[in-house]
Structures are given as structure tokens and as C-alpha cells.
Amino acid sequence: MAADKPEPDHVARIMAKWHEAMPDLDVSPQGVIGRLHRLAARLTEELVAVYAEFGLGEGEFDILATLRREPPPYALTPRDLADWTMVSSGAVTKRVDRCVEQGWVTRRVSDADGRGRVVALTPAGLDLIDRAFVAHMANEHRLVGMLPDAERARLARTLESWGRALGD
């Protein structure tokens, strides 16, 4: 007896509708891009739920994690933070302001350049991101654990290759 064929997913149903509407148009890229888009949104929901357990939003988590990757004293310039977090300097300022208000980071004058600023983790920020990052990694392991090891490794290589082709 043949295995039951799974129901078409949302993207497959959209592609079928497009095939009906425009049968001569190849909509197969939607099978990849549409699914990646939907998956990215769903993964973000799963990730931010864990951040929220620690009182963090996505932006604050990103700032604290970026600083934590640096060697002690866990500090970067706002420009470096913008480069690593891939957001505008205005977005970094807003995120850092929220972290300063919570006592997770400090903003001080740079020792190297009196005109520049440096953002650094406080002991409270270090403790928070260490706990939050452990939970974050457990969550990511849970999420990727839904795939067999070989598929996960192949997917990682494929996404890296595609990112490089797009200039990432």
C-alpha cells in the first residue's frame, strides 16, 4: 500500500493557484523563496519567544550578544555594533539607549579617541546575555533538531553557497 501523500502546504497551494491563473509561467522559485520567507517568519517567532523570557526584544538581544562575543571588557564602538548587527546607526542608538536604561550596557568616551564613544556590557548585562544565550542555543538546537543531521548539514552548506552568490 502506498504511503499517504501529505497535504500540499500553503506555498504549494499558492503555486497551484498561479498555475491555474497563468499556466505558461514557471512559478517554481516560489517553492524555495516563498517557503524560506514563511519559515524565516516562523523561526523569528520561536526565537523572540525565548528572548522575551529574559525581558529582551530582538534588538536588545542582538546588541548584548554582539558585545558578549568580544573579549573583555566586552566593548565596541557604535559603528562596529552597526556593522556586526547589520542595522543602521540610528537603530543601534535606539537599541543601545534601551540597554542603557535597563543597566545592561554603558556608553562612555573612548580611551583611543576622545570624540568617539564605546558601548560595553555591565556585569548585569553580562549575566543576562550569558543566561539568555544558553537558552537561545538550546532553542536553536530544538529547532534544527527537527531535521536529520545530514539534511541540516546540507541545508547549511546550500544556504551559505546561496548567500555567497548573492554577495553576502
GROMACS elastic network, one bead per residue, 0.5 to 0.9 nm:
[ bonds ]
;  ai    aj funct       b0    kb
    1     4     6  0.89460   500
    2     5     6  0.84319   500
    3     6     6  0.89916   500
    5     8     6  0.87618   500
    6     9     6  0.84868   500
    8    11     6  0.78747   500
    8    12     6  0.55164   500
    8    13     6  0.62572   500
    9    12     6  0.52529   500
    9    13     6  0.63241   500
    9    14     6  0.88003   500
   10    13     6  0.51634   500
   10    14     6  0.63282   500
   10    15     6  0.87125   500
   10    35     6  0.86779   500
   11    14     6  0.50186   500
   11    15     6  0.61194   500
   11    16     6  0.85582   500
   11    30     6  0.71859   500
   11    31     6  0.64937   500
   11    34     6  0.62857   500
   11    35     6  0.64485   500
   11    38     6  0.87523   500
   12    15     6  0.50176   500
   12    16     6  0.61232   500
   12    17     6  0.86511   500
   12    30     6  0.85371   500
   12    31     6  0.69722   500
   13    16     6  0.50705   500
   13    17     6  0.63019   500
   13    18     6  0.87387   500
   14    17     6  0.51133   500
   14    18     6  0.63170   500
   14    19     6  0.86460   500
   14    30     6  0.87001   500
   15    18     6  0.50363   500
   15    19     6  0.61259   500
   15    20     6  0.86679   500
   15    27     6  0.64314   500
   15    28     6  0.75456   500
   15    30     6  0.70438   500
   15    31     6  0.76187   500
   16    20     6  0.62959   500
   16    21     6  0.86391   500
   17    20     6  0.51012   500
   17    21     6  0.61883   500
   17    22     6  0.85202   500
   18    22     6  0.56902   500
   18    23     6  0.72444   500
   18    25     6  0.82159   500
   18    27     6  0.72880   500
   19    22     6  0.52050   500
   19    24     6  0.75566   500
   19    25     6  0.71956   500
   19    26     6  0.80009   500
   19    27     6  0.74781   500
   20    23     6  0.56039   500
   22    25     6  0.56691   500
   22    26     6  0.87073   500
   23    26     6  0.78711   500
   26    29     6  0.78565   500
   27    30     6  0.58207   500
   27    31     6  0.77554   500
   28    31     6  0.53912   500
   28    32     6  0.75817   500
   29    32     6  0.54650   500
   29    33     6  0.60588   500
   29    34     6  0.77800   500
   30    33     6  0.50028   500
   30    35     6  0.71873   500
   31    34     6  0.58030   500
   31    35     6  0.60280   500
   31    36     6  0.85257   500
   32    35     6  0.53683   500
   32    36     6  0.60547   500
   32    37     6  0.85809   500
   33    36     6  0.50237   500
   33    37     6  0.60213   500
   33    38     6  0.85530   500
   34    37     6  0.51594   500
   34    38     6  0.62278   500
   34    39     6  0.84963   500
   35    38     6  0.51287   500
   35    39     6  0.58905   500
   35    40     6  0.83985   500
   36    40     6  0.58949   500
   36    41     6  0.85463   500
   37    40     6  0.51926   500
   37    41     6  0.63773   500
   37    42     6  0.87242   500
   38    41     6  0.52631   500
   38    42     6  0.62667   500
   38    43     6  0.86422   500
   39    42     6  0.50153   500
   39    43     6  0.59610   500
   39    44     6  0.84467   500
   40    43     6  0.50818   500
   40    44     6  0.60749   500
   40    45     6  0.86890   500
   41    44     6  0.51531   500
   41    45     6  0.64651   500
   41    46     6  0.89224   500
   42    45     6  0.51711   500
   42    46     6  0.65117   500
   42    47     6  0.88276   500
   43    46     6  0.50227   500
   43    47     6  0.61639   500
   43    48     6  0.86514   500
   43   143     6  0.80720   500
   44    47     6  0.50311   500
   44    48     6  0.60277   500
   44    49     6  0.84522   500
   44    58     6  0.89550   500
   45    48     6  0.54550   500
   45    49     6  0.62433   500
   46    49     6  0.54487   500
   46    50     6  0.70494   500
   46   139     6  0.79673   500
   46   140     6  0.88988   500
   46   143     6  0.84441   500
   47    50     6  0.55509   500
   47    51     6  0.66407   500
   47    52     6  0.89189   500
   47    58     6  0.83642   500
   47   136     6  0.71072   500
   47   139     6  0.72587   500
   47   140     6  0.77629   500
   48    52     6  0.60528   500
   48    53     6  0.86928   500
   48    56     6  0.82004   500
   48    57     6  0.67463   500
   48    58     6  0.60880   500
   49    52     6  0.51994   500
   49    53     6  0.66595   500
   50    53     6  0.52048   500
   50    54     6  0.72125   500
   50    56     6  0.86258   500
   50   132     6  0.77640   500
   50   135     6  0.70601   500
   50   136     6  0.64342   500
   50   139     6  0.75261   500
   51    54     6  0.54926   500
   51    55     6  0.66120   500
   51    56     6  0.50163   500
   51    57     6  0.60876   500
   51    58     6  0.68509   500
   51    60     6  0.89703   500
   51    61     6  0.68244   500
   51   132     6  0.67427   500
   51   133     6  0.87651   500
   51   135     6  0.85549   500
   51   136     6  0.74011   500
   52    56     6  0.50245   500
   52    57     6  0.61821   500
   52    58     6  0.85119   500
   53    56     6  0.73530   500
   53   132     6  0.82940   500
   54    57     6  0.88131   500
   54   128     6  0.74219   500
   54   129     6  0.87493   500
   54   131     6  0.83389   500
   54   132     6  0.63393   500
   56    59     6  0.79042   500
   56    60     6  0.58172   500
   56    61     6  0.59092   500
   56   132     6  0.87731   500
   57    60     6  0.53825   500
   57    61     6  0.61468   500
   57    62     6  0.85850   500
   58    61     6  0.52074   500
   58    62     6  0.61676   500
   58    63     6  0.88185   500
   59    62     6  0.50906   500
   59    63     6  0.63468   500
   59    64     6  0.87396   500
   59    85     6  0.88646   500
   59    91     6  0.85536   500
   59    92     6  0.83580   500
   59    95     6  0.58996   500
   59    96     6  0.88579   500
   60    63     6  0.51570   500
   60    64     6  0.61677   500
   60    65     6  0.84384   500
   60    95     6  0.57689   500
   60    96     6  0.74169   500
   60    98     6  0.73692   500
   60    99     6  0.64203   500
   61    64     6  0.52514   500
   61    65     6  0.59079   500
   61    66     6  0.83699   500
   61   129     6  0.73785   500
   61   132     6  0.81945   500
   61   133     6  0.86111   500
   62    65     6  0.52109   500
   62    66     6  0.59755   500
   62    67     6  0.85959   500
   62    85     6  0.66906   500
   62    95     6  0.88970   500
   63    66     6  0.51994   500
   63    67     6  0.62789   500
   63    68     6  0.86014   500
   63    81     6  0.71500   500
   63    85     6  0.73031   500
   63    92     6  0.79087   500
   63    95     6  0.71247   500
   63    96     6  0.71491   500
   63    99     6  0.82497   500
   64    67     6  0.52168   500
   64    68     6  0.60659   500
   64    69     6  0.88058   500
   64    99     6  0.82296   500
   64   104     6  0.78780   500
   64   105     6  0.79895   500
   64   120     6  0.89333   500
   64   121     6  0.71275   500
   64   125     6  0.70228   500
   64   126     6  0.77918   500
   64   128     6  0.86046   500
   64   129     6  0.60890   500
   65    69     6  0.63666   500
   65   129     6  0.63628   500
   65   130     6  0.84798   500
   65   133     6  0.74156   500
   66    69     6  0.54570   500
   66    70     6  0.71746   500
   66    74     6  0.87084   500
   66    76     6  0.87341   500
   66    81     6  0.71434   500
   66    84     6  0.70369   500
   66    85     6  0.72988   500
   67    70     6  0.54997   500
   67    71     6  0.85000   500
   67    73     6  0.89503   500
   67    74     6  0.51194   500
   67    75     6  0.57842   500
   67    76     6  0.66868   500
   67    81     6  0.79375   500
   67   119     6  0.81697   500
   67   120     6  0.68441   500
   67   121     6  0.66481   500
   67   126     6  0.89354   500
   68    71     6  0.74556   500
   68    72     6  0.83345   500
   68    74     6  0.55941   500
   68    75     6  0.82110   500
   68   121     6  0.74592   500
   68   126     6  0.70013   500
   68   129     6  0.73397   500
   68   130     6  0.80382   500
   69    74     6  0.72623   500
   70    73     6  0.77002   500
   70    75     6  0.67272   500
   70    76     6  0.79165   500
   71    74     6  0.54457   500
   71    75     6  0.79681   500
   72    75     6  0.73179   500
   73   120     6  0.68175   500
   73   121     6  0.74316   500
   74   119     6  0.83772   500
   74   120     6  0.55146   500
   74   121     6  0.57669   500
   74   122     6  0.87273   500
   74   126     6  0.85313   500
   75   118     6  0.63572   500
   75   119     6  0.53912   500
   75   121     6  0.66432   500
   76    79     6  0.79645   500
   76    80     6  0.59543   500
   76    81     6  0.63249   500
   76   117     6  0.86013   500
   76   118     6  0.55256   500
   76   119     6  0.54911   500
   76   120     6  0.66101   500
   77    80     6  0.51793   500
   77    81     6  0.62845   500
   77    82     6  0.86786   500
   77   110     6  0.81688   500
   77   116     6  0.76240   500
   77   117     6  0.59549   500
   77   119     6  0.59487   500
   77   120     6  0.87373   500
   78    82     6  0.61705   500
   78    83     6  0.86695   500
   78    89     6  0.70998   500
   78    92     6  0.68212   500
   78    93     6  0.75121   500
   78    96     6  0.86009   500
   78   116     6  0.89275   500
   78   117     6  0.70335   500
   78   118     6  0.66462   500
   78   119     6  0.67086   500
   79    82     6  0.50514   500
   79    83     6  0.62738   500
   79    84     6  0.87168   500
   79    89     6  0.67986   500
   79    92     6  0.85164   500
   80    83     6  0.50067   500
   80    84     6  0.61386   500
   80    85     6  0.84364   500
   81    84     6  0.52123   500
   81    85     6  0.58831   500
   81    86     6  0.80953   500
   81    87     6  0.85123   500
   81    89     6  0.83666   500
   81    92     6  0.69709   500
   81   119     6  0.86141   500
   82    85     6  0.52517   500
   82    86     6  0.55663   500
   82    87     6  0.53742   500
   82    88     6  0.59626   500
   82    89     6  0.56840   500
   82    90     6  0.88904   500
   82    91     6  0.81152   500
   82    92     6  0.60171   500
   83    86     6  0.52166   500
   83    87     6  0.72022   500
   83    88     6  0.84066   500
   83    89     6  0.88690   500
   84    87     6  0.82332   500
   85    88     6  0.87199   500
   85    92     6  0.82661   500
   87    90     6  0.81116   500
   87    91     6  0.61026   500
   87    92     6  0.67444   500
   88    91     6  0.51553   500
   88    92     6  0.63540   500
   88    93     6  0.87004   500
   89    93     6  0.61719   500
   89    94     6  0.87479   500
   90    93     6  0.50776   500
   90    94     6  0.63959   500
   90    95     6  0.86989   500
   91    94     6  0.51882   500
   91    95     6  0.61690   500
   91    96     6  0.85067   500
   92    95     6  0.50794   500
   92    96     6  0.59047   500
   92    97     6  0.83465   500
   93    96     6  0.51475   500
   93    97     6  0.59562   500
   93    98     6  0.86536   500
   94    97     6  0.50666   500
   94    98     6  0.63697   500
   94    99     6  0.87480   500
   95    98     6  0.52506   500
   95    99     6  0.63561   500
   95   100     6  0.87113   500
   96   100     6  0.60199   500
   96   101     6  0.85147   500
   96   105     6  0.74196   500
   96   106     6  0.85508   500
   96   107     6  0.82671   500
   96   119     6  0.78224   500
   97   100     6  0.50545   500
   97   101     6  0.61655   500
   97   102     6  0.87135   500
   97   105     6  0.88575   500
   97   107     6  0.89275   500
   98   101     6  0.51169   500
   98   102     6  0.64188   500
   98   103     6  0.88008   500
   98   104     6  0.88176   500
   99   102     6  0.51500   500
   99   103     6  0.62729   500
   99   104     6  0.52239   500
   99   105     6  0.56995   500
   99   106     6  0.81832   500
   99   125     6  0.83576   500
  100   103     6  0.50134   500
  100   104     6  0.58656   500
  100   105     6  0.50669   500
  100   106     6  0.57787   500
  100   107     6  0.74408   500
  101   104     6  0.77222   500
  101   105     6  0.84335   500
  102   105     6  0.79292   500
  102   125     6  0.87413   500
  103   106     6  0.73151   500
  103   121     6  0.88638   500
  103   122     6  0.69920   500
  103   124     6  0.69488   500
  103   125     6  0.70505   500
  104   120     6  0.85634   500
  104   121     6  0.59961   500
  104   122     6  0.53517   500
  104   123     6  0.75218   500
  104   124     6  0.56161   500
  104   126     6  0.74560   500
  104   128     6  0.79320   500
  105   119     6  0.65185   500
  105   120     6  0.52991   500
  105   122     6  0.50167   500
  105   123     6  0.85561   500
  105   124     6  0.82738   500
  105   125     6  0.61567   500
  105   126     6  0.87604   500
  106   118     6  0.80576   500
  106   119     6  0.56106   500
  106   120     6  0.53577   500
  106   121     6  0.64709   500
  106   122     6  0.65446   500
  107   117     6  0.65761   500
  107   118     6  0.56344   500
  107   120     6  0.65974   500
  108   111     6  0.89099   500
  108   116     6  0.85437   500
  108   117     6  0.55089   500
  108   118     6  0.53643   500
  108   119     6  0.65754   500
  108   120     6  0.81796   500
  109   112     6  0.87672   500
  109   113     6  0.76401   500
  109   114     6  0.59491   500
  109   115     6  0.69508   500
  109   116     6  0.59087   500
  109   118     6  0.60819   500
  109   119     6  0.89240   500
  110   113     6  0.52229   500
  110   114     6  0.55955   500
  110   115     6  0.72029   500
  110   116     6  0.52783   500
  110   118     6  0.54045   500
  111   114     6  0.63985   500
  111   116     6  0.84625   500
  111   117     6  0.87371   500
  111   118     6  0.86097   500
  112   115     6  0.89950   500
  112   116     6  0.80199   500
  113   116     6  0.53089   500
  113   117     6  0.80041   500
  114   117     6  0.78222   500
  120   125     6  0.89852   500
  121   124     6  0.77618   500
  121   125     6  0.53562   500
  121   126     6  0.58816   500
  122   126     6  0.61038   500
  122   127     6  0.85763   500
  123   126     6  0.50307   500
  123   127     6  0.61766   500
  123   128     6  0.85444   500
  124   127     6  0.51863   500
  124   128     6  0.61049   500
  124   129     6  0.86578   500
  125   128     6  0.50336   500
  125   129     6  0.60665   500
  125   130     6  0.84025   500
  126   129     6  0.53745   500
  126   130     6  0.60421   500
  126   131     6  0.86383   500
  127   130     6  0.52583   500
  127   131     6  0.63424   500
  127   132     6  0.85977   500
  128   131     6  0.53415   500
  128   132     6  0.60104   500
  128   133     6  0.84017   500
  129   133     6  0.56127   500
  129   134     6  0.83151   500
  130   133     6  0.52874   500
  130   134     6  0.63289   500
  130   135     6  0.88154   500
  131   134     6  0.53989   500
  131   135     6  0.65091   500
  131   136     6  0.86742   500
  132   135     6  0.51808   500
  132   136     6  0.59941   500
  132   137     6  0.86592   500
  133   137     6  0.60575   500
  133   138     6  0.84897   500
  134   137     6  0.52703   500
  134   138     6  0.63152   500
  134   139     6  0.86822   500
  135   138     6  0.50698   500
  135   139     6  0.61844   500
  135   140     6  0.86772   500
  136   139     6  0.50250   500
  136   140     6  0.61968   500
  136   141     6  0.86068   500
  137   141     6  0.60449   500
  137   142     6  0.84635   500
  138   141     6  0.50846   500
  138   142     6  0.62077   500
  138   143     6  0.87037   500
  139   143     6  0.62304   500
  139   144     6  0.87576   500
  140   144     6  0.61174   500
  140   145     6  0.80972   500
  141   144     6  0.53681   500
  141   145     6  0.56126   500
  141   146     6  0.87492   500
  142   145     6  0.50069   500
  142   146     6  0.68856   500
  143   146     6  0.57980   500
  143   147     6  0.82196   500
  144   147     6  0.57849   500
  144   148     6  0.84851   500
  144   149     6  0.87695   500
  144   152     6  0.69207   500
  145   148     6  0.69249   500
  145   149     6  0.77246   500
  145   152     6  0.82270   500
  146   152     6  0.89749   500
  147   150     6  0.81548   500
  147   151     6  0.62192   500
  147   152     6  0.58666   500
  148   151     6  0.53957   500
  148   152     6  0.62055   500
  148   153     6  0.87745   500
  149   152     6  0.50919   500
  149   153     6  0.62025   500
  149   154     6  0.85814   500
  150   153     6  0.52293   500
  150   154     6  0.61222   500
  150   155     6  0.85033   500
  151   154     6  0.50450   500
  151   155     6  0.59238   500
  151   156     6  0.84955   500
  152   155     6  0.50930   500
  152   156     6  0.61586   500
  152   157     6  0.87108   500
  153   156     6  0.51491   500
  153   157     6  0.63320   500
  153   158     6  0.86303   500
  154   157     6  0.51977   500
  154   158     6  0.60976   500
  154   159     6  0.86172   500
  155   159     6  0.60323   500
  155   160     6  0.84369   500
  156   159     6  0.52740   500
  156   160     6  0.61237   500
  156   161     6  0.86024   500
  157   160     6  0.50967   500
  157   161     6  0.61027   500
  157   162     6  0.85765   500
  158   161     6  0.51221   500
  158   162     6  0.61227   500
  158   163     6  0.85074   500
  159   162     6  0.50622   500
  159   163     6  0.59798   500
  159   164     6  0.85390   500
  160   163     6  0.50854   500
  160   164     6  0.61967   500
  160   165     6  0.86469   500
  160   168     6  0.87817   500
  161   164     6  0.51671   500
  161   165     6  0.62381   500
  161   166     6  0.87310   500
  162   165     6  0.50268   500
  162   166     6  0.63001   500
  162   167     6  0.87369   500
  162   168     6  0.86400   500
  163   166     6  0.51125   500
  163   167     6  0.63619   500
  163   168     6  0.50864   500
  164   168     6  0.50868   500
  165   168     6  0.73868   500
